[in-house]
């Protein structure tokens, strides 16, 4: 299932088994640039170890209701329709824990239906909601799923709460997954923004390894000298990945 890496954070919790492989570090092979740790992104943390999934504070940070709300409201502001295509929603079903094989739209719909039931016959949905209740995030997950059903399955607008939107997350996701063919002015703003928040590895990839910015006429060698290399640690995960290969 081809989903945005950050959208996958929230959907992994909801589907407990749909994962996409990510490439290893996308930095230049001979040197590594500083990639700052953010509240929702740790470039050095290894998570979801069974799948060698790296870069997201999955086990603890993601499980907190207020963080789930922040992610969801931020994605609503961006627009889930911009992040999840109809193909992602209806095709190539995920194999969940080896016994539930359904496309994402069916999974969302079934989770919404089963939450209020006293007895849930289907093993996957029963255990899903048992885990959410044990983690004390079942109510917020149910609310998010309800709104996802409205947005993705019924094509209805759902307003976002701007007070809960994370501006850094919004900017990074929009830059990575939504913005196409930016102007030279916008590209430079994006590059400077990544530097400002300490995402130098991502800024490097914006210059050299990103198809959306490949037509920008900028002095790559000069700009790359503004980036800080990391002399202490190697192999960080970078937010803006190399999507040219």
C-alpha positions in Angstrom: 0.0 0.0 0.0 1.7 3.2 -1.2 1.1 5.7 1.6 3.0 8.8 2.7 5.5 7.9 5.3 4.0 10.3 7.8 0.4 9.2 7.1 1.6 5.7 7.7 2.4 6.7 11.3 -1.2 7.2 12.1 -2.5 4.4 9.9 0.0 1.8 11.3 -1.7 2.3 14.7 -5.1 1.9 13.2 -4.3 -1.1 11.1 -1.6 -2.7 13.2 0.2 -4.4 10.4 0.2 -2.4 7.2 3.8 -1.3 6.7 5.8 -0.1 3.8 9.5 -0.6 3.4 11.6 2.6 3.5 15.0 3.0 2.1 18.0 3.2 4.3 19.6 6.6 4.9 19.4 8.8 1.8 22.4 11.0 2.6 25.4 11.2 0.4 27.3 7.9 0.9 30.6 9.6 1.9 29.2 12.0 4.5 26.2 12.5 6.7 24.4 15.7 7.4 22.8 16.7 10.6 19.1 15.7 10.8 17.4 17.2 13.8 15.2 15.2 16.2 11.6 16.5 16.3 8.8 15.6 18.6 7.3 13.3 16.0 10.5 12.2 14.2 13.8 10.8 15.5 16.3 10.1 12.7 18.3 7.7 14.9 15.5 5.7 16.6 14.8 2.2 15.4 11.2 1.3 15.8 8.8 -1.4 14.8 11.9 -3.7 14.8 10.3 -6.7 13.2 10.1 -4.8 10.0 13.3 -2.8 10.5 11.2 0.4 10.4 13.1 3.4 11.4 12.6 7.1 12.2 9.3 7.3 14.2 8.6 7.3 17.9 6.1 4.6 17.3 5.8 2.6 20.6 5.2 5.5 23.0 4.7 8.9 21.5 2.2 7.7 18.9 0.0 6.0 21.4 -0.8 9.1 23.3 -4.3 10.5 22.5 -3.1 14.1 22.2 -0.4 13.2 19.7 -2.9 11.2 17.7 -5.2 14.2 17.6 -2.3 16.5 16.5 -1.4 14.2 13.7 -5.0 13.8 12.5 -5.8 17.5 12.7 -2.6 18.3 10.8 -3.4 15.8 8.1 -6.9 17.2 7.8 -5.5 20.6 7.2 -3.3 19.2 4.5 -6.1 17.1 3.1 -6.2 13.4 3.4 -7.3 13.2 -0.3 -3.9 14.7 -1.2 -2.1 12.1 0.8 -4.1 8.9 0.1 -5.2 8.1 -3.4 -8.2 6.0 -4.4 -5.7 3.3 -5.4 -4.2 3.3 -1.9 -7.7 3.2 -0.4 -9.2 0.4 -2.5 -6.4 -1.7 -4.0 -3.6 -4.0 -2.9 -5.1 -5.0 0.4 -2.9 -5.2 3.5 -2.3 -8.5 5.1 -2.9 -7.9 8.8 -1.4 -10.4 11.2 -1.7 -13.0 8.5 -5.5 -13.5 8.9 -7.2 -10.3 7.8 -6.9 -9.4 4.2 -8.9 -6.3 3.3 -8.4 -3.1 1.5 -8.0 0.0 3.6 -11.5 1.3 3.0 -13.0 -1.9 4.3 -10.8 -1.9 7.3 -11.8 1.7 8.3 -15.5 0.9 7.8 -15.3 -2.3 9.8 -13.5 -0.7 12.7 -16.1 2.0 12.9 -18.9 -0.5 12.9 -17.4 -2.9 15.5 -16.3 -0.4 18.1 -19.7 0.1 19.8 -20.5 -3.7 19.8 -20.5 -5.6 23.0 -19.4 -8.8 21.2 -17.1 -8.6 18.2 -16.9 -11.8 16.3 -14.0 -11.1 13.9 -10.7 -11.8 15.7 -8.7 -8.9 14.2 -11.3 -6.2 15.0 -11.9 -7.6 18.5 -8.2 -7.7 19.3 -7.7 -4.3 17.7 -10.2 -2.6 20.0 -8.9 -4.6 23.0 -5.5 -3.1 22.4 -6.8 0.4 22.0 -8.8 0.1 25.3 -5.7 -1.2 27.1 -3.7 1.8 25.8 -6.5 4.2 26.8 -6.7 5.7 23.4 -9.7 3.9 22.0 -12.1 6.9 22.1 -9.8 9.2 20.1 -8.9 6.4 17.6 -12.6 5.8 17.1 -13.2 9.5 16.5 -10.4 9.6 14.0 -11.7 6.6 12.2 -15.2 8.1 12.0 -13.8 11.2 10.5 -11.6 9.2 8.1 -14.7 7.4 7.0 -16.4 10.7 6.3 -13.5 12.1 4.4 -12.2 9.1 2.5 -15.3 6.8 2.1 -18.1 9.4 1.9 -16.1 12.3 0.4 -17.5 14.7 2.9 -15.6 17.7 4.3 -14.5 17.7 7.9 -13.2 20.9 9.5 -9.8 20.8 11.2 -9.0 22.4 14.5 -6.1 24.8 13.8 -5.2 25.0 17.5 -4.1 21.3 17.3 -2.2 21.6 14.0 1.6 21.1 14.2 3.0 23.7 11.8 6.4 21.9 11.5 4.7 18.7 10.6 2.4 20.5 8.2 5.3 22.1 6.4 7.3 18.9 6.1 4.5 16.7 4.9 3.3 19.4 2.4 6.8 19.8 1.1 7.5 16.1 0.9 4.2 14.8 -0.5 2.0 17.6 -1.9 4.1 20.3 -3.4 4.9 19.8 -7.1 6.9 21.9 -9.5 7.6 24.8 -7.0 8.8 28.1 -8.2 12.5 29.0 -7.6 11.4 31.4 -4.8 9.3 28.6 -3.1 12.1 26.1 -3.5 14.6 28.4 -1.8 12.1 29.1 1.0 11.8 25.3 1.5 15.6 24.8 1.5 16.0 27.7 4.0 13.2 26.3 6.2 14.8 22.9 6.4 18.1 24.5 7.4 16.3 26.6 10.0 14.8 23.6 11.8 18.1 21.6 11.6 17.1 19.2 8.8 20.3 19.5 6.8 20.1 15.9 5.4 16.7 16.7 4.1 17.9 20.0 2.6 20.7 18.1 0.8 18.1 15.7 -0.7 16.0 18.7 -1.7 18.9 20.0 -3.8 20.1 16.8 -5.4 17.7 13.9 -4.9 14.1 15.0 -5.2 12.1 14.9 -8.4 9.7 17.7 -7.5 12.7 20.1 -7.3 14.8 18.8 -10.1 14.0 21.6 -12.5 15.0 24.4 -10.1 17.9 26.4 -11.4 19.9 26.9 -8.2 23.6 26.8 -7.4 23.6 23.4 -5.7 27.3 23.3 -4.9 27.1 26.7 -3.2 24.0 25.9 -1.2 25.3 22.5 -0.1 28.2 24.3 1.6 25.7 25.9 3.9 24.7 22.5 5.3 26.3 21.1 8.4 27.8 17.6 8.4 27.5 15.3 11.4 31.0 14.2 12.6 29.7 12.2 15.6 27.0 9.9 14.2 26.3 8.3 10.9 23.4 7.0 9.0 20.5 9.2 10.2 17.1 8.8 8.7 16.2 11.8 6.6 12.7 13.3 6.2 13.0 14.3 2.6 14.0 11.0 1.0 15.7 10.3 -2.2 12.8 9.6 -4.6 14.9 9.6 -7.8 15.7 5.9 -7.8 
